[in-house]
Amino acid sequence: MNFLKEKVKKYQEKKLSEAKQKLDYYTEIKNHLEKQLQNSTKEESFGIKEKIEKQKEFIEIWSKNIIKINKELKKLKS
């Protein structure tokens, strides 16, 4: 049984690492777009604002995934 728990734990840790990387990626893109927004014209700003909203959605999704994975890891440690 411990063997199976260890395999699941390693898998969850791998997924947590991937989720954190994706969260960082989408956060970087959002920050870059926000900087672009400051230097853009009114016409350009509409499209950039839409992209920023999309990135915020991705950030929210990956944040929730990280929370779920952390809960699973806590269950395994118990």
N, C-alpha and C positions, 0 to 999 in steps of 0.2 A: 504494500500500500504506500509506503514512503517513496518508493521508486516513482509511482504514478504522480504523487504530490509534487515531487521534485521536477518532473517533466512539465507538469502544468504550471508550476511556479516559474520555470525558465521561459516557458512560452508567454506567460503573462508579462514578465519583465521585458521580454523582447517587444511585445506589443506596446507596452508603456513607453519604451524608448522611441519606437516609431511614431507614436502619437505625439510625444513631446517634440520630435523633429518636425512633424507636420504643423503643429501649433506654432512653433518658432518661424517656420517658413511663411505661413499665412500672416503672421504678425509683421514680419519684415516687409512683405508685399504691401500690407495696409499702410505701414509707416512711409514707405516709398511713395505710395499713391497720395498720401496726405501732403507730403512735401511737393509733389507735382501739382497738387490742387492749389497750393499757395502761389505758384508761379504761372498759373494758367489763365486763359481768358474765360469769359462767361460761357461761351459756346463749348469750350473744352471741359469746363468744370462739371457740366451735367453728366457726361459720360464717366468722368473720374469718380464722381459721387456714387454712381451706380456700382462701379467696380469696388469701391470702398465698402459699400453695404454688403456686397457678395462676400468679401473677405471677412467681414464681421460675422456673417452667418457661419462660414467655415471655422472661424476661431471659436465660436460658441459650440459648434458640434464637437470639435476636437477637445475642448475643455471638458465637456460632458463625458466624452470617451475616457479621458484621463481619470476623472472621478470614478467612473465605473470600474476601470481596471484596478485602481488603488483599493477599492472596496473588495474586489475579488482577491487581491493579494493579501489583504488583512484577514479574510476568511481562511485562506490557506495557512497563514501563520498561526492561527488559533488552534 
